[in-house]
Each structure stands twice: as structure tokens, then as C-alpha cells.
Amino acid sequence: MTVATRTVLHVDMDAFYTSVEQRDNPELRGKPVVVGGGSNRGVVAAASYEAREFGVRSAMPMRDAMRRCPNLVRVAPRMSLYQAVSEDIFVIFREFTPVVEGLSLDEAFLDVTASRVLHGSGPEIAARIKQVISERTQLTASVGVAENKLVAKIASDLDKPDGLVVITQTTCRKMLDPLPVSVIPGIGPRTLDRLHQVDIRTVADLRCAPDRDLEPIFGRFAGRTHERAAGIDNRPVVAAHVEKSISSEETYAVDLSDRGEMERELLRLSEITARRLRKATLQAGTIQIKIRQSDFKTFTRQISLQPPVNNTDQIFQVARALLARWLANNPDVSIRLLGVGGSNLSPAAQRDLFSDVPGPAANRVDLAVDEIRDRFGTTSVSRARTLDKPRSEVP
């Protein structure tokens, strides 16, 4: 099968962090929202589309963002939640193809070439993925469909939010040529200034530019840059690497000082880590916790287990014992960050929820919860003990 026959999707969630916050808190919908640092010295981690209308962007100093938009609503990051929702989304991707190359929590390439017989054309697969994401997570995604990664990535950004753009070999030049040259990945502000100095402003300008103009700017990569401007990209979609450890952690806008609240958070993090292990069909022979005090001193504690585990209750019991041991030597502390992880990983056999083979009751509960969350999303079911967690939001 030649490269020209490939069908590649680039799926990019729309304003992911802020969209999750607006989904979970209806009062934030329609408002300019940023996820980021709790002080004016912090930076914007993500901005809603309403905030972007004021020129607010990720990586912008919070002070500048507030100056541009005085009514900006700041929300503290909930990374564990974003990671959990991301896992739900990647589960959906793998229902259509095993060839998934994750770029971040909210972005991935999918090679669906071999999936077309079962699931239909590239655009049909893209539309179905968008639909399933919406049904299970109540979030939107923009998808680019093309014959290679470069063009698919450019396409996904052409009709945001909630877009679906298809660029074929026939339409590639017509669609790419008028675009600003900055859409080519790797062209940053400094390179852009140099291109403008030689009057290269569009993709067509770059494609048609003589080598004498490009070589001083790109050096030995001038030829590759020409290819990119022509929509040529032979890179394969590379499936995810083997995990060496799986963990979840969260930094809190308000430090934890109550023992019960610490254990409640530990249970929630244990549940997320356990679910990730099961999704990867792995079990952990070592369980560790990570603790960061309010003064930023960071500690880790771990213990090895035999046999390895991947169910929530066992991981939580170990994590709670590690925390209790640490608290005994560090009383009256405030905790800024908690984390639960598993390492020393080994394959775990997939278990059928309705198998007659006896097993720990906790495993059966976990599998039932996994089944519900796979169908209806991470937030569809929660343990009662984790529901008392106050919402972390920057005032």
C-alpha cells in the first residue's frame, strides 16, 4: 500500500481544558474563561473561545490576559480530570483504529486506512468520531482528513470549533495555497519575519520560492520546506510507546489540611490510576504516592507488591497506608499536590465482567464502572466518597 492511499485524521479537541470546565459548570458557559495560575504572576494554560475574542491566548502572562479582558474568569487547573476525560476520548479513537499517535491530552493523529472497509470513508469515520465524542463527553472536536499528517493537521484548524475539513490530493493545492505561511508547522515568529522580508507570505509563495531565498533561512531543510508547502509528508502515524509507569496527580488551588479530605483525594486519584492500568491491560508491582507541601517540598513514598494489582481498592489501601506513615512523621502540614502512581508494570489478562471465573469483588465493581464510563463518559458514575470534594476554582 503506497503513502498516497493513506487516510489520516488529525483530531483536536476544541479549547479542551476550558470546555471541560464550562461543561461541568453551566455558569461559565458563554463567558471568557481561562484555566491557569492563581495569581497575576501566573500564565494562561488554556483560554475559551470567548476569551480568545479579546486576544487572550495560552502561555500569555495572566496579568496581560486580565488587562485585555477585565471580566476574565480564572479557573484552577484540574489535571486529573482532564487526563481522565482524555482517556475516554482515546478509548473512542481506538474503537476505530489501533494506529493512534497521541500528541497531547487533547490531540492525536489516527491512521484509519485499514479501517475504511469496516467503518466507511475517512470523512465518514471522522464524522462518527465527532458524534461519539459529543455523546459520551458533551465536548466538541475539530477533525482534519487528508492523505498525510501535515495536511490533516492544517485541515483540522481551518474550521474551528466543531469543524470537519477534508483535503484530498486533488484539492490540496487549491486549499493550501491561499493560507498564511505560518500554518506550516515549525514556522515560528522569527522565521516568519525573515520570510516576510523576502515577500513570502502565503503557502503558495513558499511553494514557488526559489532556493536562493529559502536556503539562507532554512539551510539544509530548504528542500523539505518546499515539500511541506506542496503538501508532501511521508511520515507514518506511530502508535503510542510502551508505558513504564502510570500515574495521576493534582495540584490544588487551596491546600489540603484535613486528613479526611486528603484521603478522599487519594481515593479519587487511586481510581484514576487503576482505570488507566486496566485500560492499558497492565498491573503494577509497585505503588507510589507523591506529596508536595505548601512550601513546595516534595516527597515520594512507595512499596512493592506481590502479586501486582490494578484494582482501585487495593491501590487505595496501599496509598492510604503510605500517606498515613508519612503524616505520622509530618503532622499539621498543608498539602499542595497529591499523586498516586503504579510502576514495575506487567501485562494483565483481560477479564470478562460476566465471567464465571471467581475473582475479587473489587475487580468486578471496577469492571462494571469501566463499562459504564466507556459508554457514557468519565463523569457518568462516581464513588460516593469522592463526591464531597469542593470545586477547585480560582477566585
C-alpha positions as CSV (number, residue, x, y, z in Angstrom):
1,M,0.0,0.0,0.0
2,T,1.5,3.3,-1.0
3,V,1.6,6.5,1.0
4,A,-0.8,8.2,-1.4
5,T,-3.6,5.8,-0.5
6,R,-3.4,6.6,3.2
7,T,-6.3,8.2,5.2
8,V,-5.1,10.2,8.1
9,L,-7.2,12.1,10.7
10,H,-6.0,14.8,13.0
11,V,-8.4,15.2,15.9
12,D,-8.1,18.3,18.0
13,M,-10.4,18.9,20.9
14,D,-11.8,22.5,21.0
15,A,-10.4,24.6,23.8
16,F,-10.2,21.4,25.8
17,Y,-9.5,22.4,29.4
18,T,-11.9,25.4,29.4
19,S,-14.5,23.4,27.6
20,V,-14.4,20.7,30.3
21,E,-14.8,23.5,32.9
22,Q,-17.7,25.1,31.0
23,R,-19.4,21.7,30.6
24,D,-19.2,20.9,34.3
25,N,-20.2,24.4,35.5
26,P,-23.1,25.9,33.4
27,E,-22.4,29.3,35.0
28,L,-19.2,29.5,33.0
29,R,-20.8,28.9,29.6
30,G,-20.7,31.9,27.3
31,K,-18.2,33.7,29.5
32,P,-14.5,34.4,28.8
33,V,-12.7,31.7,30.8
34,V,-9.1,30.8,31.3
35,V,-7.5,27.8,33.1
36,G,-4.3,28.9,34.7
37,G,-2.3,30.2,37.6
38,G,-4.0,31.6,40.7
39,S,-2.0,34.9,40.7
40,N,-1.2,37.7,38.3
41,R,2.3,36.2,38.0
42,G,0.9,33.0,36.6
43,V,0.3,32.2,33.0
44,V,-2.7,31.1,31.0
45,A,-2.8,27.3,30.4
46,A,-5.9,27.4,28.2
47,A,-8.4,30.0,27.0
48,S,-12.1,29.6,26.0
49,Y,-13.2,30.9,22.6
50,E,-15.0,33.7,24.3
51,A,-11.6,34.8,25.9
52,R,-9.8,34.5,22.6
53,E,-12.1,37.1,21.2
54,F,-10.2,39.6,23.5
55,G,-6.8,38.4,22.3
56,V,-6.2,36.1,25.3
57,R,-4.1,33.1,24.4
58,S,-2.4,30.1,26.1
59,A,1.1,30.8,27.5
60,M,0.2,34.5,27.9
61,P,1.0,36.1,31.3
62,M,-2.1,36.2,33.4
63,R,-1.6,39.9,34.1
64,D,-1.7,40.6,30.3
65,A,-4.8,38.4,29.9
66,M,-6.6,40.3,32.7
67,R,-5.6,43.6,31.1
68,R,-7.1,42.6,27.8
69,C,-10.3,41.2,29.4
70,P,-11.1,42.6,32.8
71,N,-14.1,40.3,33.1
72,L,-12.0,37.2,32.6
73,V,-12.9,34.2,34.8
74,R,-9.9,32.3,36.1
75,V,-10.3,28.6,37.0
76,A,-7.7,26.5,38.7
77,P,-6.4,23.5,36.6
78,R,-7.9,20.1,37.4
79,M,-5.3,18.0,35.6
80,S,-6.5,14.6,36.8
81,L,-10.0,15.3,35.4
82,Y,-8.6,16.5,32.1
83,Q,-6.4,13.3,31.9
84,A,-9.5,11.1,32.7
85,V,-11.6,12.8,30.0
86,S,-8.7,12.5,27.6
87,E,-8.6,8.7,28.3
88,D,-12.3,8.5,27.4
89,I,-11.5,10.2,24.1
90,F,-8.6,8.0,23.3
91,V,-10.8,4.9,24.0
92,I,-13.1,6.3,21.3
93,F,-10.2,6.7,18.9
94,R,-9.1,3.1,19.4
95,E,-12.6,1.8,18.6
96,F,-12.0,2.9,15.1
97,T,-8.2,2.2,14.7
98,P,-5.3,0.8,16.8
99,V,-2.9,3.2,15.0
100,V,-3.3,6.3,17.3
101,E,-0.4,8.7,17.8
102,G,-1.2,11.0,20.8
103,L,0.3,14.4,20.6
104,S,-1.1,15.7,23.9
105,L,-4.2,15.1,26.1
106,D,-6.5,16.7,23.5
107,E,-4.8,16.0,20.2
108,A,-3.9,12.9,18.1
109,F,-3.3,11.5,14.7
110,L,-5.2,8.5,13.6
111,D,-4.3,6.3,10.6
112,V,-7.7,4.9,9.5
113,T,-6.5,3.4,6.2
114,A,-7.2,-0.2,7.2
115,S,-10.4,0.8,8.9
116,R,-12.2,2.0,5.8
117,V,-13.6,-1.4,4.9
118,L,-15.3,-1.7,8.3
119,H,-16.2,1.9,9.1
120,G,-16.5,3.7,5.8
121,S,-14.6,6.5,4.2
122,G,-12.3,8.9,6.0
123,P,-14.9,11.7,6.2
124,E,-17.5,9.2,7.5
125,I,-15.1,7.9,10.2
126,A,-14.3,11.5,11.2
127,A,-18.0,12.4,11.4
128,R,-18.7,9.3,13.5
129,I,-15.8,10.0,15.9
130,K,-17.1,13.6,16.4
131,Q,-20.6,12.2,17.1
132,V,-19.4,9.6,19.7
133,I,-17.2,12.2,21.4
134,S,-20.1,14.5,21.7
135,E,-22.4,11.8,23.0
136,R,-20.0,10.5,25.6
137,T,-18.3,13.6,26.8
138,Q,-20.5,16.5,25.8
139,L,-17.5,18.1,24.2
140,T,-16.7,19.0,20.6
141,A,-13.7,18.2,18.4
142,S,-12.4,19.5,15.1
143,V,-11.1,17.0,12.6
144,G,-8.9,17.2,9.6
145,V,-9.0,14.4,7.0
146,A,-6.1,14.1,4.5
147,E,-3.6,11.7,3.0
148,N,-0.9,12.6,5.4
149,K,-0.2,14.1,8.8
150,L,0.9,17.5,7.7
151,V,-2.2,18.3,5.7
152,A,-4.6,16.7,8.2
153,K,-3.2,18.9,10.9
154,I,-3.6,22.0,8.8
155,A,-7.1,21.0,7.9
156,S,-8.3,20.5,11.5
157,D,-7.6,24.1,12.3
158,L,-9.5,25.6,9.3
159,D,-13.0,25.4,10.7
160,K,-12.8,25.6,14.5
161,P,-14.7,24.9,16.7
162,D,-16.6,21.7,15.9
163,G,-15.2,21.6,12.3
164,L,-14.6,18.8,9.8
165,V,-12.4,19.7,6.9
166,V,-11.4,17.2,4.1
167,I,-8.4,17.9,1.9
168,T,-7.8,15.5,-0.9
169,Q,-4.9,15.2,-3.3
170,T,-7.0,16.9,-5.9
171,T,-8.0,19.9,-3.7
172,C,-4.7,20.2,-1.7
173,R,-3.1,22.9,-3.7
174,K,-6.3,25.0,-4.1
175,M,-6.9,24.9,-0.3
176,L,-3.4,25.3,1.0
177,D,-2.0,27.9,-1.4
178,P,-4.0,31.0,-0.1
179,L,-3.3,30.2,3.6
180,P,-0.7,32.3,5.5
181,V,2.7,30.6,5.5
182,S,2.5,30.4,9.3
183,V,0.2,27.4,9.0
184,I,3.2,25.2,8.1
185,P,4.3,23.6,11.4
186,G,7.7,24.7,12.6
187,I,7.5,28.3,11.2
188,G,7.7,30.5,14.3
189,P,7.6,34.3,14.7
190,R,11.4,34.7,14.0
191,T,11.3,32.6,10.8
192,L,8.1,34.3,9.8
193,D,9.7,37.7,10.0
194,R,12.6,36.5,7.7
195,L,10.1,35.1,5.2
196,H,8.2,38.3,5.1
197,Q,11.4,40.2,4.4
198,V,11.7,38.3,1.1
199,D,7.9,38.7,0.4
200,I,6.9,35.1,1.2
201,R,3.5,35.4,2.9
202,T,1.3,32.6,1.7
203,V,1.8,28.8,1.3
204,A,1.8,29.4,-2.5
205,D,4.7,31.9,-2.1
206,L,6.7,29.4,-0.1
207,R,6.0,26.6,-2.6
208,C,7.1,28.7,-5.6
209,A,10.0,30.4,-3.8
210,P,13.5,29.9,-5.4
211,D,16.1,28.0,-3.4
212,R,18.3,31.2,-3.1
213,D,15.6,32.7,-0.9
214,L,14.9,29.7,1.2
215,E,18.4,28.3,1.8
216,P,19.6,31.3,3.9
217,I,16.5,30.8,6.1
218,F,16.1,27.0,6.3
219,G,19.6,25.8,5.4
220,R,19.7,22.1,4.6
221,F,16.0,21.9,5.3
222,A,15.0,24.1,2.4
223,G,14.1,21.2,0.2
224,R,11.9,19.7,3.0
225,T,10.2,23.1,3.4
226,H,9.4,23.2,-0.3
227,E,7.8,19.7,0.1
228,R,5.7,20.8,3.0
229,A,4.4,23.8,1.1
230,A,3.3,21.4,-1.6
231,G,1.5,19.2,1.0
232,I,4.0,16.4,0.8
233,D,4.6,14.4,4.0
234,N,5.7,10.8,4.2
235,R,5.9,10.4,8.0
236,P,3.9,7.4,9.3
237,V,1.4,7.6,12.2
238,V,3.2,6.0,15.1
239,A,1.2,4.3,17.8
240,A,1.9,5.1,21.4
241,H,5.0,3.9,23.2
242,V,5.0,1.3,25.9
243,E,4.3,2.8,29.3
244,K,6.9,2.5,32.1
245,S,4.7,3.9,34.8
246,I,1.1,5.1,35.0
247,S,0.0,7.8,37.5
248,S,-2.3,10.7,38.2
249,E,-1.8,13.8,40.3
250,E,-3.4,17.1,41.1
251,T,-2.3,20.5,42.3
252,Y,-4.9,22.2,44.5
253,A,-5.8,25.9,44.4
254,V,-6.5,25.6,48.2
255,D,-4.0,23.5,50.1
256,L,-5.3,20.3,51.8
257,S,-5.0,20.3,55.6
258,D,-7.8,17.9,56.6
259,R,-6.9,14.2,56.9
260,G,-10.3,13.1,55.6
261,E,-10.1,15.4,52.6
262,M,-6.6,14.1,51.8
263,E,-7.9,10.5,51.9
264,R,-10.9,11.4,49.7
265,E,-8.5,12.9,47.1
266,L,-6.2,9.9,47.4
267,L,-9.2,7.6,46.6
268,R,-10.1,9.6,43.6
269,L,-6.5,9.6,42.3
270,S,-6.2,5.8,43.0
271,E,-9.4,5.3,41.0
272,I,-8.0,7.2,38.0
273,T,-4.7,5.4,38.1
274,A,-6.3,2.0,38.5
275,R,-8.6,2.7,35.5
276,R,-5.6,3.7,33.4
277,L,-3.8,0.5,34.3
278,R,-6.8,-1.6,33.3
279,K,-7.2,0.3,30.0
280,A,-3.6,-0.5,29.2
281,T,-4.1,-4.1,30.3
282,L,-1.4,-3.7,32.8
283,Q,-0.9,-4.3,36.5
284,A,1.5,-2.5,38.9
285,G,4.1,-4.3,41.1
286,T,5.0,-1.0,42.8
287,I,2.6,1.6,44.2
288,Q,3.8,5.1,45.0
289,I,2.4,8.4,46.3
290,K,3.7,11.9,45.6
291,I,3.2,14.7,48.1
292,R,4.1,18.3,47.8
293,Q,3.8,20.6,50.8
294,S,2.6,24.2,50.6
295,D,6.3,25.2,50.8
296,F,6.9,23.2,47.6
297,K,9.0,20.5,49.3
298,T,8.2,17.3,47.5
299,F,8.2,13.7,48.9
300,T,7.6,10.3,47.4
301,R,6.9,7.0,49.2
302,Q,6.4,3.6,47.6
303,I,6.1,-0.1,48.3
304,S,6.4,-3.2,46.1
305,L,3.5,-5.7,46.0
306,Q,3.2,-9.4,45.1
307,P,1.1,-10.2,43.2
308,P,0.8,-7.0,41.1
309,V,-2.5,-5.1,41.2
310,N,-4.8,-2.9,39.1
311,N,-7.9,-2.6,41.1
312,T,-9.0,0.6,42.9
313,D,-9.5,-0.7,46.4
314,Q,-6.1,-2.4,46.7
315,I,-4.2,0.6,45.2
316,F,-6.1,3.0,47.6
317,Q,-5.4,0.9,50.6
318,V,-1.7,0.9,49.9
319,A,-1.7,4.6,49.0
320,R,-3.6,5.4,52.2
321,A,-1.1,3.4,54.3
322,L,1.8,5.2,52.7
323,L,0.2,8.6,53.4
324,A,-0.6,7.7,57.0
325,R,3.0,6.7,57.5
326,W,4.2,10.0,56.1
327,L,1.7,12.1,58.1
328,A,2.9,10.4,61.3
329,N,6.3,12.0,60.7
330,N,4.9,15.2,59.3
331,P,1.9,16.3,61.4
332,D,0.0,19.5,60.8
333,V,1.1,20.1,57.3
334,S,-0.7,21.5,54.3
335,I,-0.5,19.7,51.0
336,R,-0.4,21.4,47.7
337,L,-0.2,18.4,45.5
338,L,-1.1,14.7,45.7
339,G,-0.3,11.9,43.3
340,V,-0.8,8.1,43.0
341,G,1.2,6.0,40.6
342,G,2.0,2.5,39.6
343,S,5.3,1.2,38.2
344,N,7.1,-2.1,37.7
345,L,4.4,-2.8,35.2
346,S,3.5,-6.2,33.8
347,P,0.7,-7.5,31.4
348,A,-2.6,-8.2,33.0
349,A,-5.1,-10.6,31.4
350,Q,-8.3,-9.1,30.2
351,R,-11.2,-10.2,32.4
352,D,-14.8,-10.6,31.3
353,L,-17.2,-8.7,33.5
354,F,-19.7,-11.7,33.4
355,S,-17.1,-14.5,33.5
356,D,-17.9,-17.4,35.8
357,V,-14.3,-17.5,37.0
358,P,-14.2,-16.2,40.6
359,G,-12.3,-13.1,41.4
360,P,-12.1,-10.3,43.9
361,A,-15.3,-8.4,44.3
362,A,-13.5,-5.1,43.9
363,N,-12.4,-6.2,40.4
364,R,-16.0,-6.9,39.4
365,V,-17.0,-3.5,40.7
366,D,-14.2,-1.8,38.8
367,L,-15.0,-3.6,35.6
368,A,-18.7,-2.6,35.9
369,V,-17.7,1.0,36.4
370,D,-15.3,0.9,33.5
371,E,-18.1,-0.5,31.3
372,I,-20.4,2.4,32.2
373,R,-17.7,5.0,31.8
374,D,-16.6,3.6,28.4
375,R,-20.2,4.1,27.2
376,F,-21.2,7.3,28.9
377,G,-18.0,9.1,29.9
378,T,-15.8,9.6,32.9
379,T,-18.3,11.7,34.9
380,S,-21.2,9.3,34.4
381,V,-20.6,7.4,37.7
382,S,-18.5,8.2,40.8
383,R,-17.8,6.7,44.2
384,A,-19.9,8.3,46.9
385,R,-16.9,9.0,49.0
386,T,-15.3,11.2,46.3
387,L,-18.4,13.4,45.8
388,D,-17.6,15.7,48.7
389,K,-14.6,17.2,47.0
390,P,-15.1,21.0,46.8
391,R,-14.7,22.6,43.4
392,S,-11.2,24.0,42.9
393,E,-11.7,27.4,41.4
394,V,-9.5,30.5,41.5
395,P,-11.5,33.4,42.9
